[in-house]
Amino acid sequence: MFSNLTFENPAWFWLLLALPLFLAWYMIKRKESQVPVKFSNTAAFSKSSVWGNLKHIMFGAKLLAWIFLTIAMARPRTVDVTTDIKKTRGIDIVMSIDISASMLAKDFRPNRMEVVKNVASEFVENRPNDRIGLVVFSGESYTKTPVTSDKTIIQNTLEDISYSSQIEGGTAIGMGLATAVNRLKDSEAKGKVIILLTDGVNNSGFIEPKTAADLALEYDIKVYSIGVGSMGMALSPVAIDRRGEFQYRNTKVEIDEDLLQDISTLTGGQYFRANNEDKLKSIYEEINKLEKTEIKETKYYNYDEKYPIFVLVAGIILAVIALLKYTIMRSIV
């Protein structure tokens, strides 16, 4: 009955500080009225003893009525809160990820590709209100997952990403970006974003990165580009031996940062350089903060006033006191 009880005017509880004053006043008046007189027989004063006890009870009842009236003045009430959450049109995001052989470089542990997959998965987990798609590219590009709100599909697809020798070698940044644009161009979302991630330079494909960036601008798509790789040298795959295993050696990390910067600047996004796993995580966290989906939350409060109960109890107590005072108490006196 009184769960979630609140008080609208709690300042009225200061009136309870008057209770000790009332009690002190009552004790003083009682002491003053007790004048010592000697009688040979006190049997005649039995009614006075009943009156005294009843008088104490009535005074206690008055204090109780004061407490109940004070609580009523504080206006107790319970509240039932109903929340209505309405999502505005969210953001459609396509992650375009480089899966060329260089993404197997070991400057990240265990390699760039595995780290990128793990960090991207965390990013997806933190975007529950948005639709996300996935594009991969090396020497050519293709859509792994169209834009969808089913995060399980995206997570499973990310987990399955791996280097494949069946895909044409090279790094087709323009193709990866153009494919992502194609996934978003007809979207009616409030915001459209591409996260373009690569560790190299554009050296393959038949679409120039500048052309793909112009397409993104035309369709009002913002591109956040990320260059992945340590500064200087990195242990990278350079050949495949007769057993089909990669041979590694230290090679210079080459990322076309000027190109990526130009793409992001043109489309209103930003370019980031991730030279280690922690930096990559912080980049995705920053993008997560920059691109927020608006959610409208409306709360409805239903108040159930409880003060009438306390007023009623106090009224009954005072009525009983008045009834006793003008009936039983009068007959005793």
C-alpha distance (Angstrom), angle and dihedral (degrees) to the residues before:
residue distance angle dihedral
M1 . . .
F2 3.81 . .
S3 3.77 100.2 .
N4 3.83 112.8 133.0
L5 3.81 88.7 18.4
T6 3.80 115.0 175.7
F7 3.82 134.2 175.5
E8 3.79 119.7 -131.6
N9 3.84 94.6 -164.5
P10 3.82 106.9 27.2
A11 3.83 92.0 162.2
W12 3.82 88.3 81.8
F13 3.82 88.4 72.0
W14 3.81 86.8 79.0
L15 3.83 85.1 79.0
L16 3.80 88.3 71.7
L17 3.81 87.9 71.3
A18 3.81 86.2 72.7
L19 3.82 91.3 67.3
P20 3.84 95.5 81.8
L21 3.84 88.6 48.3
F22 3.81 91.5 52.3
L23 3.80 90.4 48.1
A24 3.83 92.5 48.4
W25 3.82 90.8 48.3
Y26 3.80 90.8 49.9
M27 3.82 92.8 50.4
I28 3.82 91.8 48.8
K29 3.84 92.9 49.6
R30 3.79 90.5 46.6
K31 3.80 92.0 51.8
E32 3.81 92.1 48.5
S33 3.81 91.4 52.0
Q34 3.82 93.4 53.0
V35 3.88 101.5 88.7
P36 3.86 111.2 174.6
V37 3.84 110.4 -118.8
K38 3.84 125.3 166.9
F39 3.82 119.7 -133.6
S40 3.79 129.3 179.1
N41 3.80 91.5 -141.5
T42 3.89 125.8 26.2
A43 3.77 97.8 -176.9
A44 3.77 90.4 102.5
F45 3.77 90.2 62.3
S46 3.81 97.9 61.2
K47 3.80 89.6 104.8
S48 3.79 89.4 53.9
S49 3.82 89.2 55.5
V50 3.80 90.6 53.6
W51 3.81 89.2 47.1
G52 3.82 90.5 51.9
N53 3.80 94.4 51.9
L54 3.80 92.3 44.3
K55 3.77 90.1 48.2
H56 3.82 90.6 55.5
I57 3.80 90.5 49.5
M58 3.79 91.4 49.7
F59 3.80 91.4 50.3
G60 3.80 90.0 50.7
A61 3.79 89.2 49.2
K62 3.81 89.9 52.8
L63 3.81 90.0 53.4
L64 3.80 89.4 49.4
A65 3.80 90.2 51.1
W66 3.81 88.7 50.5
I67 3.82 89.8 53.7
F68 3.80 93.1 49.5
L69 3.81 92.6 47.1
T70 3.81 90.2 49.5
I71 3.80 90.7 52.0
A72 3.80 89.3 48.9
M73 3.82 90.8 51.6
A74 3.82 88.7 52.3
R75 3.82 85.2 60.4
P76 3.80 105.1 -132.7
R77 3.79 116.3 -153.8
T78 3.76 140.6 159.1
V79 3.77 121.8 -128.8
D80 3.78 130.8 -148.9
V81 3.81 112.1 -160.8
T82 3.79 120.3 -157.7
T83 3.80 117.8 -171.4
D84 3.78 123.4 -155.1
I85 3.81 113.7 -168.1
K86 3.77 118.4 -165.7
K87 3.78 120.4 -176.0
T88 3.74 118.2 -147.4
R89 3.77 118.4 -142.9
G90 3.77 101.4 -62.1
I91 3.77 132.7 -147.9
D92 3.79 123.6 -76.2
I93 3.80 111.1 -144.5
V94 3.80 130.1 -171.8
M95 3.79 118.8 -167.7
S96 3.81 110.2 -152.2
I97 3.81 107.3 -165.0
D98 3.79 129.4 -170.7
I99 3.83 110.8 -129.5
S100 3.81 98.7 175.2
A101 3.81 119.4 137.0
S102 3.82 91.9 -96.3
M103 3.83 88.2 67.6
L104 3.82 85.8 73.9
A105 3.81 90.4 68.1
K106 3.80 112.6 131.4
D107 3.81 100.4 -135.4
F108 3.84 83.9 103.4
R109 3.81 119.4 50.7
P110 2.98 118.2 -79.7
N111 3.81 88.2 -8.6
R112 3.79 140.7 -50.0
M113 3.80 95.3 -94.2
E114 3.80 96.0 53.9
V115 3.79 92.3 47.4
V116 3.80 91.7 48.2
K117 3.81 90.3 50.8
N118 3.81 92.9 50.5
V119 3.80 95.0 46.9
A120 3.81 92.5 44.8
S121 3.81 88.9 51.4
E122 3.81 90.6 55.4
F123 3.79 89.4 49.4
V124 3.81 91.2 53.5
E125 3.80 89.7 49.9
N126 3.80 89.9 55.4
R127 3.84 93.7 53.1
P128 3.84 102.7 66.9
N129 3.81 94.2 150.6
D130 3.80 99.0 50.2
R131 3.78 136.9 76.4
I132 3.80 116.2 -120.9
G133 3.79 134.1 -167.4
L134 3.78 132.9 -172.9
V135 3.83 130.8 -137.3
V136 3.81 125.1 177.1
F137 3.78 129.1 -165.7
S138 3.78 144.3 177.7
G139 3.82 117.1 147.0
E140 3.81 87.4 -15.0
S141 3.80 133.6 13.8
Y142 3.77 138.2 -131.9
T143 3.78 140.5 170.5
K144 3.79 115.1 -98.1
T145 3.82 94.7 -179.3
P146 3.82 129.0 6.3
V147 3.79 117.4 -132.0
T148 3.81 106.8 -68.0
S149 3.79 141.1 160.9
D150 3.83 90.8 -139.2
K151 3.80 101.5 103.0
T152 3.80 92.5 -175.4
I153 3.81 90.4 65.0
I154 3.80 91.2 50.0
Q155 3.80 92.8 47.7
N156 3.80 92.6 49.2
T157 3.80 91.7 47.3
L158 3.80 91.7 49.9
E159 3.78 90.2 51.2
D160 3.81 90.9 53.0
I161 3.81 95.7 51.7
S162 3.78 112.5 116.7
Y163 3.78 141.3 146.9
S164 3.79 113.7 -82.7
S165 3.79 125.2 -166.3
Q166 3.80 87.9 -155.3
I167 3.79 90.1 72.2
E168 3.77 116.6 81.5
G169 3.80 111.5 -95.8
G170 3.78 125.7 -116.5
T171 3.78 135.3 59.9
A172 3.79 116.3 -78.1
I173 3.81 101.7 -174.8
G174 3.81 92.0 165.7
M175 3.81 91.4 52.6
G176 3.81 92.7 47.3
L177 3.79 91.1 51.2
A178 3.81 94.8 43.6
T179 3.81 92.2 51.5
A180 3.79 90.4 50.8
V181 3.82 90.4 49.4
N182 3.80 89.2 52.0
R183 3.80 89.6 55.1
L184 3.82 91.9 53.9
K185 3.80 106.2 32.8
D186 3.82 94.8 93.2
S187 3.81 95.2 40.6
E188 3.81 118.1 124.3
A189 3.80 93.5 -160.8
K190 3.80 121.5 133.6
G191 3.78 89.0 -115.4
K192 3.81 134.2 18.4
V193 3.80 119.4 -157.2
I194 3.80 136.2 177.2
I195 3.80 121.6 -162.6
L196 3.81 104.6 -157.7
L197 3.80 113.2 -166.1
T198 3.80 125.2 -176.3
D199 3.80 141.2 147.4
G200 3.80 99.8 -154.4
V201 3.77 149.6 35.3
N202 3.78 129.8 -75.2
N203 3.81 105.5 -93.6
S204 3.79 104.4 143.6
G205 3.79 144.0 40.6
F206 3.79 132.7 62.6
I207 3.83 98.2 -103.4
E208 3.79 118.0 79.4
P209 3.82 115.8 -132.7
K210 3.83 90.0 -126.1
T211 3.81 90.3 55.8
A212 3.82 91.1 49.5
A213 3.82 90.3 48.2
D214 3.83 90.2 52.5
L215 3.81 88.6 52.9
A216 3.80 90.7 51.4
L217 3.80 89.8 51.1
E218 3.81 91.4 49.0
Y219 3.81 91.5 54.5
D220 3.83 93.0 43.1
I221 3.80 93.4 -113.3
K222 3.79 118.8 155.5
V223 3.81 116.9 -142.2
Y224 3.81 123.2 -152.0
S225 3.80 107.5 -170.5
I226 3.79 125.4 -162.4
G227 3.78 126.6 -164.2
V228 3.81 110.1 -154.3
G229 3.80 122.9 -159.0
S230 3.78 142.3 79.8
M231 3.78 122.2 -90.9
G232 3.80 114.9 -94.3
M233 3.81 119.0 -4.9
A234 3.80 130.3 8.0
L235 3.79 135.1 -175.9
S236 3.82 100.2 -107.6
P237 3.82 137.5 169.6
V238 3.78 111.6 -98.1
A239 3.83 104.2 165.7
I240 3.81 145.0 2.3
D241 3.80 119.0 -121.1
R242 3.81 128.0 -143.2
R243 3.80 90.6 -86.3
G244 3.82 90.5 57.8
E245 3.80 93.9 -109.4
F246 3.80 125.0 132.5
Q247 3.77 120.4 -107.7
Y248 3.81 113.5 -143.9
R249 3.77 134.5 -154.3
N250 3.79 136.8 157.9
T251 3.78 111.7 -83.7
K252 3.77 133.4 170.8
V253 3.80 115.8 -91.2
E254 3.79 107.6 -123.3
I255 3.80 119.7 -173.9
D256 3.80 122.2 167.0
E257 3.79 93.5 -130.3
D258 3.79 93.7 165.5
L259 3.80 90.3 57.8
L260 3.79 93.8 47.4
Q261 3.81 90.8 46.3
D262 3.81 91.1 51.6
I263 3.81 92.5 49.5
S264 3.81 92.7 51.2
T265 3.80 94.8 43.3
L266 3.80 92.4 49.9
T267 3.83 93.1 52.2
G268 3.81 97.6 40.6
G269 3.80 96.0 -105.0
Q270 3.80 132.3 111.4
Y271 3.79 137.4 -109.7
F272 3.81 121.2 -130.9
R273 3.78 133.1 -173.0
A274 3.79 117.6 -146.4
N275 3.79 112.1 -166.3
N276 3.82 95.2 166.6
E277 3.79 140.8 16.9
D278 3.81 95.8 -96.3
K279 3.79 91.0 52.3
L280 3.80 90.9 50.0
K281 3.81 90.5 52.0
S282 3.79 91.8 49.9
I283 3.82 90.3 50.1
Y284 3.80 92.5 54.8
E285 3.81 89.4 45.8
E286 3.80 90.1 53.0
I287 3.80 92.1 49.0
N288 3.79 87.7 48.9
K289 3.81 89.6 56.0
L290 3.80 94.5 43.7
E291 3.81 94.5 52.6
K292 3.79 108.4 51.3
T293 3.79 127.0 171.8
E294 3.80 113.2 -137.8
I295 3.79 115.0 -124.8
K296 3.81 120.7 -171.2
E297 3.78 112.6 -147.6
T298 3.82 118.6 -170.1
K299 3.79 120.7 -172.3
Y300 3.81 123.2 -160.4
Y301 3.81 118.2 -158.4
N302 3.80 119.9 -156.2
Y303 3.82 111.0 -169.6
D304 3.80 124.1 -160.4
E305 3.81 109.7 -163.1
K306 3.83 114.1 -138.9
Y307 3.80 101.0 179.2
P308 3.87 94.6 94.8
I309 3.82 88.5 67.7
F310 3.81 92.0 56.8
V311 3.81 92.2 44.1
L312 3.81 89.9 51.4
V313 3.83 93.2 49.6
A314 3.82 91.7 47.2
G315 3.82 90.1 47.8
I316 3.81 91.9 51.5
I317 3.82 91.2 49.6
L318 3.82 92.5 50.0
A319 3.82 91.2 45.5
V320 3.81 91.3 52.6
I321 3.81 90.2 48.3
A322 3.82 91.2 51.1
L323 3.82 91.1 46.9
L324 3.81 91.9 51.6
K325 3.78 92.2 45.1
Y326 3.80 93.8 54.9
T327 3.82 98.2 37.6
I328 3.80 121.1 24.8
M329 3.81 96.4 19.4
R330 3.81 91.7 49.7
S331 3.80 92.0 51.5
I332 3.84 90.7 50.4
V333 3.77 91.8 52.3
